[in-house]
Amino acid sequence: MYVKICGITQLEQGLAIAKMGANCLGFICVTSSPRYIDSKQIRLITDKLPFSVDRVGVFMGVSLDTSVDEICQVARQSGLSGIQLHGNESPEFCREIKTKLPDRQLIKALNIRSSQELTRVDAYSDCVDAILLDAYDPKLAGGTGKTLDWQMLTSFRPPCPWWLAGGLSPENITNALSQVSPDGVDVSSGVERSPGDKDLELVEKFIQQVRTLKA
Ligand SMILES: O=C(O)c1ccccc1N[C@@H]1O[C@H](COP(=O)(O)O)[C@@H](O)[C@H]1O
């Protein structure tokens, strides 16, 4: 199972988490987030990471008016291998990013309120590499610590890979994975002391639990 640890802001923590066996580190490129990190700081971390570890930037493409070109520029400057779109980006916006950066992994995050909203996935499954499902919050796009209703996802099998996010932690990951079968999991606030400051013990516990359940 693919494990992404998101909201990395410190070099030493990023390197330690890579050593623990995370498949991917996430960097928040949304300026309004308390986990925001700029291109220069991301580059200092990505330059030192092993090539085997993916490095994904999290963006909000439309609602904060970050254009395709700005995202591409940050991706290149930061040495990102992937882009996670966590705003109201359309499938066309995703296609434009994929055309300009064909070699980067593209993940579209959707904040889901109800089982009816799962059909939103259909419009994206042919233009992204993975769909990420996160919980809905009226004020914040992500990093909220809110969980999805896992019960509504027990038979969720989209035509593309999908990752489970939203309020995951070492305490609830076993329960979550006993109900749903994602291709990957993504965690941020559930393994930190304060926004952007990861608790390495919690990160290790989280990764170990996932590896015990799903190799
Ligand atoms: O973490 C943030 O501050 C953030 C800001 C804007 C968009 C997305 C953000 N984080 C993403 O939210 C999910 C779930 O986080 P959590 O585990 O519930 O804290 C995750 O994909 C982060 O990448």
The ligand as a Gaussian input file, in Angstrom:
#p B3LYP/6-31G(d) Opt

LIG

0 1
 O       -2.712000      20.412000       5.237000
 C       -3.137000      21.513000       4.842000
 O       -2.961000      22.536000       5.515000
 C       -3.876000      21.596000       3.546000
 C       -4.231000      22.855000       3.053000
 C       -4.908000      22.966000       1.859000
 C       -5.241000      21.843000       1.120000
 C       -4.905000      20.578000       1.601000
 C       -4.227000      20.413000       2.793000
 N       -3.902000      19.195000       3.307000
 C       -4.361000      17.921000       2.812000
 O       -5.498000      17.491000       3.544000
 C       -5.571000      16.075000       3.519000
 C       -6.034000      15.518000       4.847000
 O       -5.329000      16.023000       5.934000
 P       -5.570000      15.471000       7.439000
 O       -4.866000      14.126000       7.518000
 O       -7.038000      15.358000       7.660000
 O       -4.935000      16.469000       8.326000
 C       -4.215000      15.580000       3.080000
 O       -4.343000      15.111000       1.749000
 C       -3.352000      16.803000       3.029000
 O       -2.514000      16.727000       1.913000

